Amino acid sequence: MKKLLIVAVTIFFAGLTQAQVKSQQNAVNVNFEKYSDELQLTEAQKSEILAIHKKYTEKKVAIRGTGTSENFKALNEAKQKEIEAVLNENQLKTMEKIKIQEAKDNKAKEFQKPKQ
């Protein structure tokens, strides 16, 4: 009976993890489409950026259990540099404007949250 319970719990958590991964992937796809439209990416740029994203996602998964926050930060910075290398000057300027606007939006959301 214990073995059956352990197997059931394991299957449950595996399903939950898979659902979370799919949810995260959907969010990535939605964000990617939004940014690719705003930055007016070419098809070549889109495929290069998706390949970069996939490469770094695999690296993050590989260190998930043992990596430190510094490891993840270093991966994010390296990923960002590779993506920026794919963009032209106008796209980089647009990306900076988007980042600034998102920072402002996030700051505004912080003030709107009720304090607990």
Backbone hydrogen bonds, N-H to C=O, Kabsch-Sander energy under -0.5 kcal/mol:
donor,donor_aa,acceptor,acceptor_aa,energy
5,L,1,M,-2.1
6,I,2,K,-2.6
7,V,3,K,-2.5
8,A,4,L,-2.4
9,V,5,L,-2.6
10,T,6,I,-2.4
11,I,7,V,-2.5
12,F,8,A,-2.3
13,F,9,V,-2.5
14,A,10,T,-2.2
15,G,11,I,-2.4
16,L,12,F,-2.2
17,T,13,F,-2.5
18,Q,14,A,-2.3
19,A,15,G,-2.3
20,Q,16,L,-2.2
21,V,17,T,-2.3
22,K,18,Q,-2.3
23,S,19,A,-2.3
24,Q,20,Q,-2.6
25,Q,21,V,-2.4
26,N,22,K,-2.4
27,A,23,S,-2.0
28,V,24,Q,-2.3
29,N,25,Q,-2.4
30,V,26,N,-2.3
31,N,27,A,-2.6
32,F,28,V,-2.9
33,E,29,N,-2.3
34,K,30,V,-2.1
35,Y,31,N,-2.8
36,S,32,F,-3.0
37,D,33,E,-1.9
38,E,34,K,-2.3
39,L,35,Y,-2.9
40,Q,36,S,-0.7
41,L,36,S,-2.1
46,K,42,T,-2.5
47,S,43,E,-2.3
48,E,44,A,-2.2
49,I,45,Q,-2.8
50,L,46,K,-2.5
51,A,47,S,-2.0
52,I,48,E,-2.2
53,H,49,I,-2.8
54,K,50,L,-2.5
55,K,51,A,-2.4
56,Y,52,I,-2.4
57,T,53,H,-2.3
58,E,54,K,-2.2
59,K,55,K,-1.7
60,K,56,Y,-2.4
61,V,57,T,-2.4
62,A,58,E,-2.1
63,I,59,K,-1.4
64,R,60,K,-0.7
64,R,61,V,-0.8
67,G,63,I,-3.8
72,F,68,T,-2.0
73,K,69,S,-2.4
74,A,70,E,-2.5
75,L,71,N,-2.1
76,N,72,F,-2.5
77,E,73,K,-2.4
78,A,74,A,-2.4
79,K,75,L,-2.7
80,Q,76,N,-2.4
81,K,77,E,-2.2
82,E,78,A,-2.1
83,I,79,K,-2.4
84,E,80,Q,-2.7
85,A,81,K,-1.7
86,V,82,E,-0.7
86,V,83,I,-1.2
87,L,83,I,-0.9
87,L,84,E,-0.5
92,L,88,N,-2.3
93,K,89,E,-2.0
94,T,90,N,-2.4
95,M,91,Q,-2.5
96,E,92,L,-2.1
97,K,93,K,-2.1
98,I,94,T,-2.3
99,K,95,M,-2.5
100,I,96,E,-2.4
101,Q,97,K,-2.4
102,E,98,I,-2.7
103,A,99,K,-2.3
104,K,100,I,-2.2
105,D,101,Q,-2.6
106,N,102,E,-2.8
107,K,103,A,-2.2
108,A,104,K,-2.4
109,K,105,D,-2.1
110,E,106,N,-1.8
111,F,107,K,-1.5
112,Q,108,A,-1.3
113,K,109,K,-1.3
